[in-house]
């Protein structure tokens, strides 16, 4: 009888310890922070810079003087090339052909650039200073200019300069700048380049 009681007690103790054993708990997996991953994020797009242009006025001893449009970053040499290049026998002088162009500038090729008009002030003119002498800053007087001075105008060579002087000799003094169009060899395009550079 004692043996049976001992077996039952041992079985009950084993069952108690079996039920009281620690149970393994699953380890929670940490969730990733919400938000788009770097791999799925769309790449930042950089807008391509659109090409710009510069507009310059080339005049003087070039084949086709006028206004030209060139890509931004172009040089003076590119502007001269766009107007047909330098005329035969002409030179660019001290012009810096490697200089970058600035929008809206004027490029005199083989001629002296017009000087800006000086501000009026209380000056004491000398007794001999009458009308402005040819060659000074300002428009050139068609009725007193020499062949050499007319040759310095844009699009005017020695031949055309001589024609202007011959016309003045045959028909008398110029009465208006528009009369310059009557000289052989001066068309509407060339006259447009000369109009602001001469006077009567």
C-alpha angles and dihedrals in degrees: 000000000000090000092056092049090051092051092049091048091049091049092049092050092050091049091051094051090046092055093044096053115119114263118224112247121212114248109239115237110229112241118235117251112266116254140086116298121237090246093056097040111109113246117255108254118220111208111237113244111249116232115255131202139217125218118211137173114231116192139159128054099003127116097243111020116193146088118321135181118221136174116273111269095035120143134233089257089059091053091051090048091051090057094053099271131269117323117252112278094015126114134206092228114196093345111136103232093187096057117115116246123251119212113257098014128136121232115203111201116199093344135088114262114243111260117234114256112261119237115260114255142160099286128163107230116207117246091249094055106100119142117000111278118241112266096038123116114291136046117334117249108239092204097055105027119114127225090258092053094046089050088064093062117103113271093007119115130181092274095052091042089056090050090055091052091046091051090051090050094049100041102028129241120344111261095193139007090244088066087072088079089070091068112100112253098027109109129178094273095050091044090054089057093048102040097086093042099058138053141179 
